[in-house]
Amino acid sequence: MQNENEVEKCAEDDTGVNRWQADLESHAATVYSQGGEDGVLLRLFERIGTRHQSFVEFGAWDGLHLSNTANLRLNHGWSGLLMEGSDRADGEIVRREHVDAENIQDLFDRYDVPRDFDLLSVDIDGNDYWVWNALDRFEPRVVIVEYNVFFMSTTAKTIEYNPDHAWNNDHFGLYHGASLAAFDRLAHSKGYVLAYTEPYCPNAIFVRESELPADVVLPTLAEWTRWDWQEEGYVEPTPPPDGRWVEV
């Protein structure tokens, strides 16, 4: 049996960087995604395999802009469901749907989403936490979410649930989504672990723990934190008058 020091040594390369992190970061590449997520996802699924080569992405814009699934769909034979609540959706490639915690599973049923589909990508600048929380009949193997970077690394907060919430960049633009720590707690409650954060963009990738190779040692939440704020002078983002932050 390996002792703690031996496990730590196996987890790191010669430079002291976590091997899993270094491997994924070395494959980062952008085709359509905001950062290097296109390359990271290809490498991740190379390591854990696929079941259906299927995805769901909502907050999908036109299916191309900053998409986490367009490269898989157009260049690697994947298929799936794209949804967008605005008129950016064309109604065919991208379905015009408002997604909330009450209707998410009904939408998945309507569009015949497999229960154990491979990839869920969530970016709706609002109820992201609550929508993922509402999924209990579906178990995507990998989940990528956009998180709110403007919180202290240990603060687990999300916006108050409001099915009609719409992000307003002009007024209270920092009131959106949930902190990385909030998503990490939700993920653990559902059997997922934090497997990647993009260095330059606020996207985090969670993987069902049962899908990971047994010998993988992952960085901690603190080590995955790309934005860290000093306590001195820190001010939490201000919610609008009709909203509040909820600790989870």
N, C-alpha and C positions, 0 to 999 in steps of 0.2 A: 504493500500500500504506500502511495506517495505521501510524503509529509507536506505541510503547507508551503514550505520554501521550494520544494521540488515542483509543486503545482504552479506556483507563481513563476518560476523560471521557464516552465514549459509554455506558459501563457504569453511570454514576451520574446521578441526577437533580440538580436544582438545589440540593438540600440535602446532596449528597454521599452519599446512600444508594443502594445498588445498585438499579438499575431493576427487575431480576427480583424481588429480595426485596421491594421496595416494592410492586410490583404484586400479588404473592401475598398479602402481609400486608394489603393494602387490601381483599382479598376474603374474608378470614377470617370465618367465621360458623359457629355451632354449632346443629345441629338434634338430632343424636344423639351426635356425637363428643365427646371429652373436652375439646378446645379448639376452635380454629377450623378444624379439618381439613376439615369438610364443605364450607365455602366455598372453601378452598384447593384441594381436589381438583377441584371443579367448574371453577375457573379454570384449573388445570393442564391438565385434559383439553380445555378449550376451546382452549388454546394448542397442544397437541400432537396433538389429535384422539383418536378411539377406533377400535378394530378390531372388537371383539365386544361392547362394553359388558358385560364379564364381570369377575368378581372371585373371589378366594378369600380368606376371612378365617378364621384359626383363633386360638383364644383368644377366641371370639366370644360367650361368655356366652349370653344368650337371643336374640341377634340384634339387640338394640336398645340395651342398656346400654353406653354409651361406645363405640358401634360406629362404625367408619370407613366402613362400607359401607351401613348402613341407609338413609341419605338417598338414596344412588344407587339402591338397590333399590326403595324405597317411593315415591319422588318423581320419579325420572328414568329409569325403564324398564330399569335394569340387572338382571342376574341372575347367579347364581354359587353357589359352594359355601361354606357356613358350617359350621365344625367346632368342637366344644368337648369337652374331656375330662371335664367334671364333669356332675352331674345337672341343671345348668342347661339342658342341651340337651334339646329336646323330641323329637328323633329324626326330625322331618320337616323343619321349616324349618332347624333346626340339627342336624347329624348328631353323634351321640355317638361321637367318635373320639379316641383318644390319638395324638398326632402326635409322631413322633421322626424322627431322621435316616435311620433304616433304612426306614421305611414311607411317607415323605412322597410319593415319586413313585408308589408303588403306589396310594395313596389318590387321587392326581390321576387316574391311569388309571381306577380304579374308577368315579369320578364324572364321567368324560369332560371333564376340564378341557382347554381348548384350549392348545396348546403356547405360543402367544404371547398369552395372556390379558392383559387391561389392567392389573389392579391386584391385588397381593398385600399383605395386611395381616397382620402377625405380632405377637402379643402373648401369649406363653405364660410369661413370667416365669421363664425358665430356659434351655432349649436353643435359643433364638431364632437365635443365630449359627450353630449347627451345623446346624439344619434348613435355613436359607437356603443354607448352604454345600453341602449335599447335593443341591440342585437343579441338575441339569446337562442334563436333557432338556426342561426348561420354562424359558421366558424371559419372565416378566412384564415388561411395559413400565415399570411403576411399582411400587415396593416401599415400604411404610411400616412402620417397625418402632418398637417402644418400646425405648429404650436406657437403660442404667444411668448416672445423672447423677453418681454419687458417685466419679468418677475425675478425675484431672488431665486437662486437655484433650488432651494428647499421649499419654496412656497407652492402649495398645491391648490390652485384656484381656477375656476372657470366662470364664464358669464352665467348669469341667472337664466334658466331655461325660458325661452319665449319663442313659440313656433313661428311667429311672424318677424323675428329679428332679421334685420338687413344691415350689413356693415355700411357705415357712413364714414368715409375717409376724411371728410371735411369737418365733421363734428364728432368728437370723442373717438377718433380713429384708432386709438389703442385699445378700445373696448371690443375685443373679439376673441373667440376661441378659448383656449385653456393653456395653462403653463405646462412645461415639460414634466414637472413633478406630478401634476394632476393626471396627465396621460399615463405616466409610469405607474401610478397607483391603480388606475383603472385597468391597465394592461395586466398587472399582476393578479388582480381579482378575477380576470378572465383566462389566466394561464399563459400569458404572453410575457416576453422579456424584451428589454430595449436592446436592439441589435445594431443600431447605427443612428448617428445624427450627422446631417450634412454640415460641413465646416462653414459654409458661406450663406446658406439659406435655412430658414426655420422649418426644416422637415426632419421628422424622426421616423424610423422604421422599427416596428415591433414584429417579432416572430413567435409563433406558438412554441413554447419551450419544448414540447414533445417532438417538434420537427427538427431541432438542432442536433448535429452530431454530438455524441456523448462526451467527447474530449474537448469540446469548445469551452473556453473560459472567456467570459465577456467583461469589458470594462464596467465600472460602476456608473450609477447615474451621475455622480459628481465628475467622473472622468469623461462622460459623454457630453457634459455641459459645455457648449461653445461660447455662450454669452454669460458672463458673471458680473454682477453689479456689486460695487462696494457699499457696505452698510451706511457709511457716513454720507449723508446727503441724498440717500436713495428715497425716491417718492414713487409709490405704487400708482399705476395708471388710473386715471380718474374715470369712473363710470358715468354714464349720462343720468339725468334725473330719474328716468323711468327704469333704470337697471342697477344691478349691483354685482359684486364679485361673490361667488359662493365657494367656501372652502370645502374640499372633498377629501 
